[in-house]
Amino acid sequence: MIKTPMTNARQISLRQNGNANKLDHQDRAFHDWYRFVLSFPPHLVRDYINDFGLGSESVLLDPFCGAGTTLVESKLNGISSFGVEANPFAHFTTSVKMDWDTDPDLLLSRSHEIAETALDILRRQGIDDETSFDGNIQDLPLRQLSHEESRLIISGSISPLPLHKILVLLDCLKKLEKEREYRHLLLALANVLVFTASNLHFGPEVGVGKPKIDVPIISSWLLKLEEIANDLRNVAGQAYPYAQAYFDDARYLDKLLPHSSVDAVITSPPYPNEKDYTRITRLESVVLGFIRSRSDLQAFKKGLIRSNTRNVYKNDDDDHWIEEHPEIKRIAGEIERRRIELGKTSGFEKLYGRVTKLYFGGMARHLAALRFVLRPNARLAYVVGDQASYLRVMIRTGQILAEIAQSLGYELVRIDLFRTRFATATREELREEVVILRWKGRL
């Protein structure tokens, strides 16, 4: 395998930069409307837009588009783009961040009308949104999630009073559900729900921190909408290229996108680990109505690459795509041997070997379908990371993904180092890499 890293200076800089994956202040516009903790940074997308020589005639695809970082950067750089995302809230986020035609003044006018209505309701209930409540919360007529909705979110995700305020504001907001401004108003509320109102912390796993008994909701929401409105004002009247996000499964792109329509791919798929990616957006997905039941949750999990044991199903067959791959067989076998040696017998632990094969099989299926939508000489960048989540068995994700791609007719150009992360379980530095491929144009 050919491994050609970035220049030494660039590589050293990334190794030493603990903020390599964080949002730079100058990149706040549009990206910061809502951003997931696992999102890759806009500057990384720009690096590969420049490296690939993309311009106004190019079409860029992100088949795992998440919160839309690639699509936003494409639009800012005058490049048409497609995105594909199977998480309903993530798809909503990307779609809103692509909508720059909403009137900022009307957006703010609507928001203040809704805010006054919500504040009036709260006052009549004895709640001042700007002053911390110092009475007995048990005496308040607090709104709650349904029993089924409560079971879907992480216990302790949000305290009763902040949740009540969010639900009151959401009810007022729904009166504008058919208006153009509604989606921007709702995305701002999602931002406040997670980053102001909730007790969640991200780092890299999602968890619950110190409870916030009371926080100002309405003013925080209006402040976020001021930011959104300012971004919209800055692009008002300007022409920007086409951008569209599809709510679909990245393993079946040949049935979704026009054939021979894409010049480049910049993306970060899930990594093979025991991280349930749906937990990262669970609170906002449930509270805002994108998921209402376990059947809703299961339905969208089935559209995801099988990267963890909590979205593996009996009829899954993606592993057929990599049955003869020696390294994947070796890793799966080693995981199973380690499981038996350690006496691990839970249902999830018994799936560790299988989910590894399903993950790489799903990526193989994705890359196979992708070939039909790529133009000859299309360039691809896949941000992936080494993993040792399954009983400390090392999985060199980038190297294996590169081998799979080569078996499907792609050319491996190089593998760049993005950053390293220290794994406490194995006491090793894990590489986060960008696998650079080229599609020659022949099946």
DAJO-V798034 format. One record per helix or strand of 3 or more residues. SS is the DSSP state (a for helix, b for strand). FROM is the first residue (numbers start at 1). TO is the last residue. If there is no record, write none. Layout:
SS:FROM:TO + SS:FROM:TO
This chain:
a:8:16 + a:25:27 + a:31:33 + a:42:51 + b:59:62 + a:69:76 + b:80:85 + a:88:97 + a:104:124 + a:137:139 + a:147:152 + a:160:176 + a:182:197 + b:200:202 + b:206:208 + a:218:235 + b:243:247 + a:250:255 + b:262:267 + a:277:287 + a:294:301 + a:309:311 + a:318:322 + a:326:342 + a:347:350 + a:352:373 + b:374:385 + a:397:407 + b:410:423 + b:428:439
